[in-house]
Amino acid sequence: MEKMNNVKMNVVKRRRWKIRNINYIERLMEITENKNIFWRLEETIEKRKEKDDII
């Protein structure tokens, strides 16, 4: 019974974590839209690959 409770708590924690992340991303999107700030994920991935090649 105790183990089941632990599993349920872990699931609840994960859900909360996902909800927090979604809220954070939404706030970031609002800020970037209001300030006209844009970025591309591709650029960061390319830079990371370059750094890995150097090391």
Phi and psi restraints in degrees (value plus and minus 20) as a CYANA .aco file:
   2 GLU   PHI     -83.4   -43.4
   2 GLU   PSI     -60.1   -20.1
   3 LYS   PHI     -83.2   -43.2
   3 LYS   PSI     -60.9   -20.9
   4 MET   PHI     -80.8   -40.8
   4 MET   PSI     -61.6   -21.6
   5 ASN   PHI     -83.0   -43.0
   5 ASN   PSI     -60.8   -20.8
   6 ASN   PHI     -82.5   -42.5
   6 ASN   PSI     -62.6   -22.6
   7 VAL   PHI     -83.0   -43.0
   7 VAL   PSI     -64.0   -24.0
   8 LYS   PHI     -81.7   -41.7
   8 LYS   PSI     -61.5   -21.5
   9 MET   PHI     -83.2   -43.2
   9 MET   PSI     -61.0   -21.0
  10 ASN   PHI     -82.4   -42.4
  10 ASN   PSI     -61.0   -21.0
  11 VAL   PHI     -84.1   -44.1
  11 VAL   PSI     -63.2   -23.2
  12 VAL   PHI     -82.7   -42.7
  12 VAL   PSI     -62.3   -22.3
  13 LYS   PHI     -81.4   -41.4
  13 LYS   PSI     -62.4   -22.4
  14 ARG   PHI     -82.6   -42.6
  14 ARG   PSI     -62.1   -22.1
  15 ARG   PHI     -81.5   -41.5
  15 ARG   PSI     -65.4   -25.4
  16 ARG   PHI     -80.5   -40.5
  16 ARG   PSI     -61.6   -21.6
  17 TRP   PHI     -82.1   -42.1
  17 TRP   PSI     -63.8   -23.8
  18 LYS   PHI     -83.3   -43.3
  18 LYS   PSI     -63.6   -23.6
  19 ILE   PHI     -82.2   -42.2
  19 ILE   PSI     -62.9   -22.9
  20 ARG   PHI     -81.3   -41.3
  20 ARG   PSI     -62.9   -22.9
  21 ASN   PHI     -83.0   -43.0
  21 ASN   PSI     -62.8   -22.8
  22 ILE   PHI     -83.4   -43.4
  22 ILE   PSI     -63.4   -23.4
  23 ASN   PHI     -81.9   -41.9
  23 ASN   PSI     -60.9   -20.9
  24 TYR   PHI     -83.5   -43.5
  24 TYR   PSI     -64.8   -24.8
  25 ILE   PHI     -84.6   -44.6
  25 ILE   PSI     -60.8   -20.8
  26 GLU   PHI     -81.9   -41.9
  26 GLU   PSI     -62.7   -22.7
  27 ARG   PHI     -83.8   -43.8
  27 ARG   PSI     -62.0   -22.0
  28 LEU   PHI     -80.3   -40.3
  28 LEU   PSI     -63.1   -23.1
  29 MET   PHI     -82.7   -42.7
  29 MET   PSI     -62.4   -22.4
  30 GLU   PHI     -80.5   -40.5
  30 GLU   PSI     -66.5   -26.5
  31 ILE   PHI     -81.3   -41.3
  31 ILE   PSI     -66.6   -26.6
  32 THR   PHI     -85.9   -45.9
  32 THR   PSI     -56.6   -16.6
  33 GLU   PHI     -88.1   -48.1
  33 GLU   PSI     -62.0   -22.0
  34 ASN   PHI     -87.1   -47.1
  34 ASN   PSI     -55.4   -15.4
  35 LYS   PHI    -116.2   -76.2
  35 LYS   PSI     -18.8    21.2
  36 ASN   PHI      37.2    77.2
  36 ASN   PSI      24.3    64.3
  37 ILE   PHI    -124.2   -84.2
  37 ILE   PSI     110.2   150.2
  38 PHE   PHI    -152.6  -112.6
  38 PHE   PSI     129.1   169.1
  39 TRP   PHI    -163.2  -123.2
  39 TRP   PSI     142.1   182.1
  40 ARG   PHI    -141.8  -101.8
  40 ARG   PSI     113.8   153.8
  41 LEU   PHI     -86.7   -46.7
  41 LEU   PSI     -53.6   -13.6
  42 GLU   PHI     -78.0   -38.0
  42 GLU   PSI     -60.7   -20.7
  43 GLU   PHI     -82.1   -42.1
  43 GLU   PSI     -63.3   -23.3
  44 THR   PHI     -87.5   -47.5
  44 THR   PSI     -56.6   -16.6
  45 ILE   PHI     -85.9   -45.9
  45 ILE   PSI     -63.4   -23.4
  46 GLU   PHI     -82.1   -42.1
  46 GLU   PSI     -63.6   -23.6
  47 LYS   PHI     -82.8   -42.8
  47 LYS   PSI     -61.1   -21.1
  48 ARG   PHI     -83.8   -43.8
  48 ARG   PSI     -60.8   -20.8
  49 LYS   PHI     -82.6   -42.6
  49 LYS   PSI     -61.2   -21.2
  50 GLU   PHI     -81.5   -41.5
  50 GLU   PSI     -63.4   -23.4
  51 LYS   PHI     -82.7   -42.7
  51 LYS   PSI     -61.9   -21.9
  52 ASP   PHI     -83.4   -43.4
  52 ASP   PSI     -58.1   -18.1
  53 ASP   PHI     -85.4   -45.4
  53 ASP   PSI     -57.4   -17.4
  54 ILE   PHI     -86.7   -46.7
  54 ILE   PSI     -60.3   -20.3
